[in-house]
Each structure stands twice: as structure tokens, then as C-alpha cells.
Amino acid sequence: MPIYALGDLIPQIHESAYVHPDAVIIGSVVIGPDSTVWPGAVLRGDTGVITVGSRTNIQDGAVIHTHSKHVTTIGDDVVIGHNVHIEGAIIGNASLIGSGSTVLQGSTIGFNALVGAQALVPPNTTIPDYAKALGVPAKLILNSVEPGFGSPNAQYYVAAGKKYATELRLITD
């Protein structure tokens, strides 16, 4: 897997995390225990720190970046869907960021919140705890997410990471 230092910026990946060989990790990136990063995902910490908590999954094709004024922090038990773009935002614990969505600089996604597939969270937007953000630009539906709604998905990816770490093998080049 391509893991790059950029000058003095060196990724820190917990030994129990799984990073797929086709993911790219660059610079100031911290990945917590039992988290997973899947094929085609890019985490580029060149202008600030990207922190990924425990048991969080970053699915295929996601692009996670920082911003010169905003670090990117992704909490514990978070599901980051396929082809998501996050830049300079804070994602709260137990949240789900749906496939193809974009969360921009200075935004904060609350605890157990949901950003729907293909949604756009504009800069400096706050999505409260237990809220849904749907559409372009995202509109809020308050108090509409059940506690623990994303837990089965987060647990699946922890188990999948363990399986891939021991069973994935390249059969052709």
C-alpha cells in the first residue's frame, strides 16, 4: 500500500487498522484501532492533520483532505461511504456519511447524524446530533436518526478488515 511521508509529516496507523493495498495515505494522517481504509481511498494530510478514530471505515474511492484553516477529524464508529469527499470538517462519532456526498471546510457533523447519499454540506455548516442532512445543498431533518442506526455497518467493516488483513492475496499482476 502506498503510504507516504511528506517532509516531516509521517502517517501513524494503528497496528489493528486495515489499509487496503490500493488506498493512498500521505502526510499527517492518524488512523485509529480497528479502522479500515478501502481500495481507491485517498487520505492526504498535507496542509493539516487528518484524524480517524476507532472502528471507522472509509470506503472505496473516498477522498479525505484538510484545508489550510481546518483540520479533518473523523470520530469513532463512523461510516464514510463510497466516493465521499471530506475536506476540513469534523465528523462526530457514530455518524454515517452517505455515498457520493461532500462535506466542506469548517463544517461539523454531529453525533449519530446522517449525511445522505449525494448530499452537499456547504462550508461552515453544522449538522446537529441525530439529524439528517439530505440534498444539494443539504437540508436538515432534525431528531430523525435512531440511536445506533449505523452500528451494524460499522461492525461489518471491522470484521471485513480483519478478514482482508489475513485472507486477501494478489493472484495476478
ABEGO torsion letter per residue (X at the ends): XBBBBBEABBBBBBAABBBBAABBBBEBBBBBBGBBBBBGBBBBBAAEBBBBBBGBBBBBGBBBBBBAABBBBBBBGBBBBBGBBBBGBBBBBGBBBBBGBBBBBGBBBBBGBBBBBGBBBBBGBBBBBGBBBBEOBBBBBBGABBBGAAAAAAAAAAAAAAAAAAABBBABX
